Amino acid sequence: MRPQLEGALSKASPSQGLTLIELVIAIAVIGIAAAALASAFASIAGRTADPMILTQSQIAADSLMEEILLKPFKDPNTGLVCTTNEAARVDKTDVCDYHLYSSTGIRDQTNTVISGLGNYNIAVTVVPQVLGTGGTAIALSDSLFITVTVSNPLANDVGLSAYRVSY
């Protein structure tokens, strides 16, 4: 029995574990990978506000466009199209009254700046425009092209356009 025991001991398994060199190389590789990941995360974190700013710009443009489109096509006082332009937003009674309206900071209908949106600017143009061609065209006096443009802190302009016709 002794000879078998000696044979088993002579076939000792190789040592397990890491050498110092292998350990240093592994730490260096992990450090480089961690630095690359940290750089990527920092880049992503720096741009997380961008979609929110663009969404706020779009919502502001959409809100003002809806307000404009809900106004009558013709001035309720005169029955005419694009004759007068009331200065105050609260006094605007028809679509054309919004032509060349602009605001520093997004404001509500009572001209109060909405909190957090003071760095945005908004501008509106309303111009008569023929819609269609030939016999199916809508006359210049019966069609308005409205553009609402919002400038945001990212120096991007978000625009929204629509037609309003007399029906």
N, C-alpha and C positions, 0 to 999 in steps of 0.2 A: 504494500500500500504506500509505502514511503516513496517509491519511485514515481508514482502517479502524482503525488502531492508536489514533488519537486518540479515535475514537468509543468504543472499548472502555474506554479509561481514563476517559472522562467519565462512564460508567455505573458508578461505583465502588459496591461493596456497602456496605450500612449497617454501622456499627461493631458488633462483637460483644463481649459481656461485660456486666457489671453496673455500674450506677451505684452510688455510695456509698449513696444512699437505699434502693435496692432491696436492697443487701447488709444494711443495718441492719434493715430490715423482716423479711428472711428469718431473720436471727439471732434476732430477737425472737419470731417464730412458732415456731421450733424450740425455743427456751428454754421457752416456755409449754407446748408439747407434752411436753417432757422432764420438766417439773415435775409435770404431771398424771400421767404414767406412773410417776414415782417415788412419788408419793402413793398410787397404786393398788397398787403392789408392796409398799409399807410396810404397807398395810392387810391385804393377803393374808398377808404374812410374820408378822404379829402373831397370826393365827388358825391357823397350821399345826399347833399342838399340840392344838387342840380335838378333832379326830377321834381322835387317839391316846388322849386321856384318856377319851373316851366308849367307845372300844373296850376299854380296860383295865377300865373299870367293868363293861361287859357281860360280859367274860371272867371277872371275879371273881364276878359274880352267877351266871353259868352254872356255874362250877366248884363253888361251894358248893351250888347247887341239885342238881347231879349227885350230890354227896356225900350229901345228904339223901335223895334218891330211891333211892339204893342201899341204904339202911338198911331193916331189916324194919319192917313196919307195926305189929306188936305188940311189946311189950317181951319179949325172949327169956327173961328171968328170971321174969317173972310171967305172961306170956301175955295181958296186958291192954293196952288202948289208953290212952295219955296218963295214966299213973298217977304216974310219977316223972320227974324232970328232972335228969339228971346235969349237974354244973356244968362240968366240964372238957370241952372239945371232943373230946379223945382218948378220953374215957369214954362218949360218947354212943352208945347201942346201938340206938335206934329213931328213927323220924321225929319223934315228939312231943318227944323230948329237945331238939330244936333250937328249940322255942318260946321266944321272947324272947331268943334268943342275939344278942349284939351284940359288935362289936369295933371298937376304934379302930386303924386301920391294917389292911390286908388281911394275914391270917395264914394260915400253913399248918396242917395238922392237928396239928402238935406245938406250936402256939401261938407260932411264931416269925414276927415281922413280915417280910414279903417286901420286899426291898430296892427302894426307889423307890415303894412304895405305902403309905407311912406316913401320907399326908395323906388317905387314903380311909377311910370308915367303912362298916360293914356291919351290917345288922339283919335278923332273921328272925322271922316269925310263922307259927305252925302252928295252925290252928283247925279243929275238926270242922265240916263243912258238908254239908247234904243236896245230893246231886247228881242232877238230873233231877226229874221230877214224876210224880205218879200211881203207877200200877203199875210203872213202869220206874225209879222213884227208887231211888237207893242210900242206905241208911240213914245217919243221922248218925254212928252208931258205926263205919261202914265207909268213910267218906270224909273226907279231910283236905285243906284248902286251904292251900298253902304260898306265902308271899311272901318273897322275898329282895330287899332294897333296899340299893343301894350309893350313898353320897353321895361325890361327888368334889370336887376342888379348884375346879371351875368352879361350884360350888354347884348342880349338877344332881343329881337323884336318878334313878338307873337302876333300874327294878324288873323283876322276873321272877316270874311266878306259875305254879303248877302244881297239879294235883290228884294225890293219891296215894290209891288205894283198896285195900281188903283184897281180895285175889283168891286 
